[in-house]
Amino acid sequence: MEHIRRAASRRVLPLAVLLPAAALMAAAPSSASVSGGSATPLGGTSEGAKPTVVLVHGYWADASGWDRTVESLQKRGYPVVATANPLRSLSGDADYLAARLKTIEGPIVLVGHSYGGAVITNAAAGNPNVESLVYIAGFAPDKGETAFQLATKFPGSQLSDDPAAPVPTALNAVPLGGAATNVDLYLKPEKFRSVFLSDRVDASRAGVLAATQRGATVASGNGPTKGVAWKDIPSWALVPTDDRTIGTDNLRFMAQRARAMTVEVDAPHAVMETNPDDVTDLILRAAGDARPSLAKTGSSGPNAILGGAAALAVAAGATIVIRARRT
């Protein structure tokens, strides 16, 4: 796979047994590199009707993060829904989205960012109207997997600089009562710009995004996947090469496994904020080719499938650490 631009190399901080929620977690312009199958001309399904594009946000964000993508798609005549994602539990969040999808007539292109990728994977299973899945720096779990488990495959996250810390050092845990692991997690304001945005936006804008972030429960990342929509629905994936939240190599692994048509962009985890045109272009590709054969991702070389050590949290370890802290 030929890379037109690459993120600068950087030191990767390995993470050990941490709070599970630490694991939160196609052709494009000249800034992107592409692998996978081909797409038909943009602008509609094989029958010519424009699908509804449904956008699902992830952790530490809300539907407003899609604003520029929504505007671009609407200008091109696409109906768009940027839905709220409750961020409470994977099963509950997926059920909520599945119910929302049932109210939409006609074909759907379903797009998920970050944890939103896990939600669309579950919610779209068995829905014949969903013709394409688009993962924007998003989790694409297989049956039984959780977001936290997937995030242990490769290094790359900068959610913590202390493997022994009971809570990853970039996060604040807000107790919700009851079980020791019943907490909401937030990125610390002083860490938000680096971890979520890879220092790609100015401090003022990063401060606004940090102040308006939504917390997510530990349970949402601990929920096992039940339905695996990418096994039956053609998929596209945008992989930022400077993702400090989930980690770029984790995203590459999931995109390759899902046989997604993949675009790599020199961008942070919050790629909708820094590269909205790349996001829009990939969605248009998925909208214009609703039923291609499932595409293969990458080459047989070292860039296709990368190995590495665990990057983020192990759920069981998190429970032990938190309980020890409270006893």
N, C-alpha and C positions, 0 to 999 in steps of 0.2 A: 504494500500500500504506500503510495507516494504521498509524502506530507509536504504541503506547500508552505505551511508555517508550523513551527513547533513552539511550545512553551519553553522558557529557559529551564535548564536543569536546576534542581534544588535538592536540598537535604530532606530526606523523608524521616520523620520521627516515628519509630515503632510504638505501638500502644499495646499494653498487656491487658490483664483482666480488669475491665472497667464497667461502669454503669452501662447497661445494655443500650440505653438510648443514645450512647455516643455514636452508635452505628447508623446514623440517619442518612438516619438517614435511614439515494439521498444525494444529491449534488447541491453545492452551495456556492457563495461568492468566493473570491480569490483567497479569503482567509481560511477556507475549509478544505479538508481532504476527504475523499469519498471512497468507500468500498462497498461492494454488494451488487445487487441487480440493477436493472434499468427501469426507468419510469416512462410512462406515456406522457403526452403533452399535458401541461397543467390546466386546472380550471374545472374539473368535474370528474365524476365517476365514468365507468365505461358506458353507462346509459345517457350521459350528458348532463344529469342533474347535479347541482352542487350539493355536497353533503354538509351537514351541520358539524361544525368543529366544536368539540367539547374539551375545555381546558381544565385540568385538575392540578392545583398547587400542592406543594409539599410542606415540610417542616419549616418553621420560622418565616413564613410568608403567608400571604392571603391572595384572593383572586385579583387584587389590584396589580399584582406583579405581572400579570398578562396584558396590561393596558395597551402597550404599543403593539403587541401581537394582535390583539382584538381589533385595534384600529386598522392595521394593515389588511387583515383578512376581510373586514367589513367593506373596505374600499374596493376590494376585488369581488364583492357580491356574495361572500359566504355568510350564512347564518352562524352565529357564534354564541356559545354559552360558556362563561367562565364561572364554574360552580364553586361553592364553598366546600371545603374538605374539613370535616369536624376534627380530625387529628385525635380521636379518642381511642379507637381500636380498629384493627385492620378489618375484622369481620363487619363491625358496625359501619365503618366508613365505606366499605365496599357495598354493603346493602343500601346505604343512603344513595350512593352514586348509581347503583343499578336501578333503583326506583326512579331517579331523575332521568335516566336514559330511556326508560319505558314511556315517558311522556313526550319523547321526540319522535316525530314521524320521519320516515325516510332514512337514507344512509348516514352514518356517523363516522367521523374521524375522531378518535379518542386520544387525547394527549395528556401525559402525566409528567410532572417534574419531581425529581427526588423521590420521597416517599409516595408521592402521587402515582409514580410508576407501579408500585406494588398494589395500590388501590385499583388502578385501571386493569391490571392483570387479573384480579379477582372479579371485578364488577362486570367486565365484558364477556366473561365466559358464558357461552350459551345464548348470547344475544345476537341474532342474525343481522341486525341493523348495523352493528359495528363492523365496518369494512376495513379499517386500518387502525393500527396502534402506533403511537409515536412516543418514544421515550426521550425526554429532554433531561439529560443528566439524571436518569431515573432508574430505580430498582426494577428488575424484571425477574421476579422469583419463580422457582419451580414449585411443584406441589410439596407441601410440608415445610418449605423454607420460610424463614423470617428475614426481614431486612437486616436484623442484627447479625444473624448467622452469615448472610452473604457478605457483609462488610468485613468479615475476618479473613477473606481470601488473600488480599494483597495490601501492601502498605500504600500510603499516600495521604491519609487524613492528618490534619493538624488540630484535631479537637482536643488533644492533650499533649503537654510537654513533660508530664510526670506519670510514668506507667504505674506508680504505686498510689496515686491519688484515688481516694474513694469515689470521687466524681471527676470526670474529665475536666481539666483545668480551664477549658474554654466555655464550660457550661455552668449555669445556675440551676439548682433543683429546688422546686417549690412544692412542699408537701401538700397533698390533697386530702389527707386523712385516711385512716384505715391501715392497710398493709404498708410495710416499709418502702416498697417499691412503687407505691401509688403517688407518683410525683409528676409534675409538669416540668419540662426542660426548656430552658431558654439559652440562647447564646449570650454570653456576657457582652455588653455594649462595646467594651474596649477590644474584644476579640472578633467582633462581627465583621469588620471591614477586611481583615486578613483571612479568616476562615471561610466565610460565605462568599466574599467578593474578590479574594486574592489581590487585594489592594488595587483593583482596577477602576474604582470610582473615587471621587473626592471625598474627603472626610465629612463634609456637610451632608451629602446625599447618603453616605453610609450611616450617619447618625440618625437620619430620619427613618431609614429602613430598620435599624436596630430598635428604635423606640416603638415602632409599630408592628414588630414581629409577633407571631402567635406561638404560644407554647404547645408542646405535644407530649402526650403521655408515654411513659415507658411501655404500657400495654400495646400501644399502636405499633410499635416496632417488634414486639414479641409475638404477635399473632401469626400463626402458620398460614401459609397460602393454601386455599382449597381449590380454586379454579385457576387454570393456567391458560389464559386466552391466547398468548402468543404461539401456542402450539397449533392453533387452528386459524389464526388471523394474521395476515401479513404485517410485518413490523418494520419500523424505522427507528433509528437511534441517533441522537446527537451526543457526542462524547467530548466534553471540554478537556483539553490537555493540561489545564492547571486547576483541576478540581481538588480543593483542599478539605472538602467536607466528607464526601463518600470515598474519594480517591479515584483517579483516572483509570487505573488498572482494573479495579472492580467493575467499572462501567464497561470497559472493553470486554471483559470476560462475559458479562451478561448479554451484551449486544451480540457477541459471536455465538453464544449458545442459542439465542433466540433466532439466529439466522437473519438478523435485521440488516436492512440497508443502512449503512453507518456513515455518518459525517463526523469528522474530528475538527474541532475549532479551537484556536488559541484563546481560551476564555476561562472564567472561573465557574464554580458550581452554579451561581446565580446568573446563568448565561442569558436569560431573558432580559436582564437589566443591562448587560454590556453589549450583547450581540443580538438584538431583536430581529434584525433582518435575516440572520442565519436560521433562527428559530422559525420564522415565517416561511422561509424558502423550503425548509424540510417538511413542514406541514403541508405546503402546497404540493410537494412531490407526492406525499401520501394521499392527498385528496385527488390528485390527477391520475393515480394508478391504484384503484381500490382493490383490484383482484389480480396482482401479479403472482407469478410463482414465488414461493418463499426464497428470499435471496440469501446467498452466502456472504459472510462478512470477512473482510481482511484477506491477507495472503497466507501462504504457508510458512512465511518467514517469522523472525522473532517478534515482529510488531503485531502479529495476529493473535497469539495466545501467550500471555506473559505469566511468569511464575513469581512467587514471593511469599512472604510470611504474613501472619495475621496482623491486621492494621488496627482493628477497633475492638469493641467490647464483646465479651462473652456473657450472655444473659445470666447464666447460673452464677457466675462470679460476681455479677453486679448485685444480685440478691444477697449474697453472703456479705459483701462489703457494706451495704447499706444497713443491714440488720446489726452487724457488729458495731456500726457507728452509733446506733440508737439504743443499744443495750448498755 
